[in-house]
Every structure is written in structure tokens, then in C-alpha cells.
Amino acid sequence: MPMPRRKALTLIGGGTVLAATASAGGFLATRTPHAALAPWEGAGDYDDPRLNALSYALLAPNPHNLQPWQIDLEGADAVLIYRDPARRLPETDPFDRQITIGLGCFIEQMILAAGAADHRVDLKLYPEGEDGPVARATFTEGGEADPLSAQILARRSCKEPFAETPLSPAHANELELYADVYTDIPTVAALKKLTWAAWEVEAMTPHTMRESVDLMRFGKAEIEANPDGIDLGGPMLESLMLAGVLSREAQSDPESRGFQQGVEIYREMLHATPAYAALTSPTNTRADQIEAGRRWLRLNLKCTTLGVALHPVSQCLQEYPEMADHYTAAHKRLAGPGQTVQMLGRLGYGPDVPRTPRWPLETKLLNA
């Protein structure tokens, strides 16, 4: 399981970590995976307006950072967007609902980036049916910048404990334009209990736990080689790796000390939450899921504008048998008749967190 960096040092005694750090010397001082973060610096460096917008789109939030998009440039002004069939979460997302939401985030960020560069995007979803491309996007001049586009490079998902400070009524009111926001004490308490119970199911069920562990990237070398999945890097976490506490083996063993203390870290993080945001849709079509992703992206950017932290905690919305009771409870609490809850996130005030690694745009182009 990924570990919040703020408390990772509690996994072993401070003296052990300091010794490991001192013995490593300059090694730990060079643990930033610069190549894997380069797409953040290179966004906007393209003359083709399509590539320019796509270079920002690939920075969008998506499940487990799988980056499930592929792009085919069509003619001089259009792109076809595909779901990469190799990038799935079959254990926790068996119907590809969450992956499709991630594609919706990508599409919305592409459109916002295009508008910021004075281009308009005409979008057609599933132009060849659901077995073909997810969307065809045609670019023309004459777009207008949306204020939210200014937050693309600053957006983060904050997987850390939030401050005890309640979400301000002013911020809650503004975010209500993007999602259902819950700040009342009884509902927040119920959602804390639900999100923690659902997280435990995912972490303790062998086949779903293994899916996450297989996507963990331990240290700079693994992150640089595969800048997707769950990155576990930086000086602090690599100190734990050097000390032998943080490893793929430990994260696969619920009896290990590292795993058990990681559970406590997550318990504290999920309970340090003053508010929640949820997105629902009237039905659960692919179009609904894409639209939910577009809305989730806009919610992210609005939170960034306001200085509010957002962290998705949608385990209770996953559609596999072991999660069925929590899925039912989430829908009973958050959805109306016939609706589907597409996303659930923690809201609050959290610390600054680093950027997430990304594959370069060129690796996502089918006809580069």
C-alpha cells in the first residue's frame, strides 16, 4: 500500500533511518525521478495545438496513475482518443468504470488546455460505438480560456492527513457548484467509517491487494523505468527501502510490521477528514462515466483555486463481490433512486505534495 510520506519514518526507529541516510550519502540526495517528472515541465512546448493540449491532458488524475489513454492523430486538426486495453484494474474495477472516469478527466483537461491556447474542441463520444475510440476531438481556432485552466500545473491529489480545520462555509458553497459536499458532523462521521471499512476490504482481500502491490514502483529506478502506477520514492521512503522495511514483499504480507503500521497510517489519514465531495449520475452509461470524469477534473481544479485539498476515496464504489455491502451503503447514503455514485473524495486543508510521474506524450501516440 502507498504510504503518506509525512509519517513514513514512524515505520522504524529514527536512529535506524538516520543511519541509513548517513551511510547512503549523496545517493539519497539524488532520489528525485527527474525524467519521470519531465512531462510536467514540458507541457505546452508543442507547436501543433493538438499536441500542446494533449501535453497538459496527460497530467490529469486517473485511477492508480495507470494513464490509460492512447492517441491517434487524425488529419491536420483531429485526434482519436482510445482506452489502452492493457491498462486495466480487473480486480477492483472489473467493468472499467473507474478507468473510463479517468479518460473523462483526460478529455476535460485537454479541452481546457486547448481553450487556454485559443482553440475550441468539438467532441464526439464513441463515434464508432463503444468498441471503438472513446472520443474524436476536432480542434478549431476561436476558443476561450476557462479560469480553471490556470490551475492545471498546480493540481495534486493530497494523500495526507488533513488539518482539523473545518471546511469553510464559503468554500463549501463554491464547491457545491461542482459536487455534492458533505460537512455536517453525522454524515462526515458515517463516511469516515464507511471509507475506512472499504479501504480495509481492498487492502486485506488478497486479489485486490495484489493488484495494488503489482503497480507499486519502489524507488527512483523503478519509477523512471515505469512512470505509472503507485510511486514510492524520494529520500524518506528510499531510506526505508535501504533499511529493509519498505519492500514489495512486506507490502504483500499483512503480518509484516511494515504492512501493519502502514494500516495505522492510513487509518489516521482517512479519519483526518473534515468534509467529503461526491459525484452522482442519473444512470451508469459510458457517457455518464466520461461526464463524471470531466466533472471530477473541474472539481479538482476548483479545489486548487481555493486552496482546498482533495483526495479520492472511492473504494466503497468498486464493483467486486467483497465490496458489495459497502457499495450498497454508499449508494443508500449518497445517491437517489436509480443513480450511480461515480466518485467520492475527502475535502480539507492539507500540505503541499509532489507531482506524480507521467509517461511522455510521445509514448501515448499511436502514429508518432
Secondary structure in CASP SS format (residue, H / E / C, confidence):
PFRMAT SS
TARGET T0000
AUTHOR 0000-0000-0000
METHOD secondary structure of the structure
MODEL  1
M C 1.00
P C 1.00
M C 1.00
P C 1.00
R H 1.00
R H 1.00
K H 1.00
A H 1.00
L H 1.00
T H 1.00
L H 1.00
I C 1.00
G C 1.00
G H 1.00
G H 1.00
T H 1.00
V H 1.00
L H 1.00
A H 1.00
A H 1.00
T H 1.00
A H 1.00
S H 1.00
A H 1.00
G C 1.00
G H 1.00
F H 1.00
L H 1.00
A H 1.00
T C 1.00
R C 1.00
T C 1.00
P C 1.00
H H 1.00
A H 1.00
A H 1.00
L H 1.00
A H 1.00
P H 1.00
W H 1.00
E H 1.00
G H 1.00
A C 1.00
G C 1.00
D C 1.00
Y C 1.00
D C 1.00
D C 1.00
P H 1.00
R H 1.00
L H 1.00
N H 1.00
A H 1.00
L H 1.00
S H 1.00
Y H 1.00
A H 1.00
L C 1.00
L C 1.00
A C 1.00
P C 1.00
N C 1.00
P H 1.00
H H 1.00
N H 1.00
L C 1.00
Q C 1.00
P C 1.00
W E 1.00
Q E 1.00
I E 1.00
D E 1.00
L E 1.00
E E 1.00
G C 1.00
A C 1.00
D C 1.00
A E 1.00
V E 1.00
L E 1.00
I E 1.00
Y E 1.00
R E 1.00
D C 1.00
P C 1.00
A C 1.00
R C 1.00
R C 1.00
L C 1.00
P C 1.00
E C 1.00
T C 1.00
D C 1.00
P C 1.00
F C 1.00
D C 1.00
R H 1.00
Q H 1.00
I H 1.00
T H 1.00
I H 1.00
G H 1.00
L H 1.00
G H 1.00
C H 1.00
F H 1.00
I H 1.00
E H 1.00
Q H 1.00
M H 1.00
I H 1.00
L H 1.00
A H 1.00
A H 1.00
G H 1.00
A H 1.00
A C 1.00
D C 1.00
H E 1.00
R E 1.00
V E 1.00
D E 1.00
L E 1.00
K E 1.00
L E 1.00
Y C 1.00
P C 1.00
E C 1.00
G C 1.00
E C 1.00
D C 1.00
G C 1.00
P C 1.00
V C 1.00
A E 1.00
R E 1.00
A E 1.00
T E 1.00
F E 1.00
T E 1.00
E E 1.00
G C 1.00
G C 1.00
E C 1.00
A C 1.00
D C 1.00
P H 1.00
L H 1.00
S H 1.00
A H 1.00
Q H 1.00
I H 1.00
L H 1.00
A H 1.00
R C 1.00
R C 1.00
S C 1.00
C C 1.00
K C 1.00
E C 1.00
P C 1.00
F C 1.00
A C 1.00
E C 1.00
T C 1.00
P C 1.00
L C 1.00
S C 1.00
P H 1.00
A H 1.00
H H 1.00
A H 1.00
N H 1.00
E H 1.00
L H 1.00
E C 1.00
L C 1.00
Y C 1.00
A C 1.00
D E 1.00
V E 1.00
Y E 1.00
T C 1.00
D C 1.00
I H 1.00
P H 1.00
T H 1.00
V H 1.00
A H 1.00
A H 1.00
L H 1.00
K H 1.00
K H 1.00
L H 1.00
T H 1.00
W H 1.00
A H 1.00
A H 1.00
W H 1.00
E H 1.00
V H 1.00
E H 1.00
A H 1.00
M H 1.00
T C 1.00
P H 1.00
H H 1.00
T H 1.00
M H 1.00
R H 1.00
E H 1.00
S H 1.00
V H 1.00
D H 1.00
L C 1.00
M E 1.00
R E 1.00
F E 1.00
G H 1.00
K H 1.00
A H 1.00
E H 1.00
I H 1.00
E H 1.00
A H 1.00
N C 1.00
P C 1.00
D C 1.00
G C 1.00
I E 1.00
D E 1.00
L E 1.00
G C 1.00
G C 1.00
P H 1.00
M H 1.00
L H 1.00
E H 1.00
S H 1.00
L H 1.00
M H 1.00
L H 1.00
A C 1.00
G C 1.00
V C 1.00
L C 1.00
S C 1.00
R H 1.00
E H 1.00
A H 1.00
Q H 1.00
S C 1.00
D C 1.00
P C 1.00
E C 1.00
S C 1.00
R H 1.00
G H 1.00
F H 1.00
Q H 1.00
Q H 1.00
G H 1.00
V H 1.00
E H 1.00
I H 1.00
Y H 1.00
R H 1.00
E H 1.00
M H 1.00
L H 1.00
H H 1.00
A C 1.00
T C 1.00
P C 1.00
A E 1.00
Y E 1.00
A E 1.00
A E 1.00
L E 1.00
T E 1.00
S E 1.00
P C 1.00
T C 1.00
N C 1.00
T C 1.00
R H 1.00
A H 1.00
D H 1.00
Q H 1.00
I H 1.00
E H 1.00
A H 1.00
G H 1.00
R H 1.00
R H 1.00
W H 1.00
L H 1.00
R H 1.00
L H 1.00
N H 1.00
L H 1.00
K H 1.00
C H 1.00
T H 1.00
T H 1.00
L H 1.00
G C 1.00
V C 1.00
A E 1.00
L E 1.00
H E 1.00
P E 1.00
V C 1.00
S C 1.00
Q H 1.00
C H 1.00
L H 1.00
Q C 1.00
E C 1.00
Y C 1.00
P H 1.00
E H 1.00
M H 1.00
A H 1.00
D H 1.00
H H 1.00
Y H 1.00
T H 1.00
A H 1.00
A H 1.00
H H 1.00
K H 1.00
R H 1.00
L H 1.00
A C 1.00
G C 1.00
P C 1.00
G C 1.00
Q C 1.00
T E 1.00
V E 1.00
Q E 1.00
M E 1.00
L E 1.00
G E 1.00
R E 1.00
L E 1.00
G E 1.00
Y C 1.00
G C 1.00
P C 1.00
D C 1.00
V C 1.00
P C 1.00
R C 1.00
T C 1.00
P C 1.00
R C 1.00
W C 1.00
P C 1.00
L H 1.00
E H 1.00
T H 1.00
K H 1.00
L E 1.00
L C 1.00
N C 1.00
A C 1.00
END
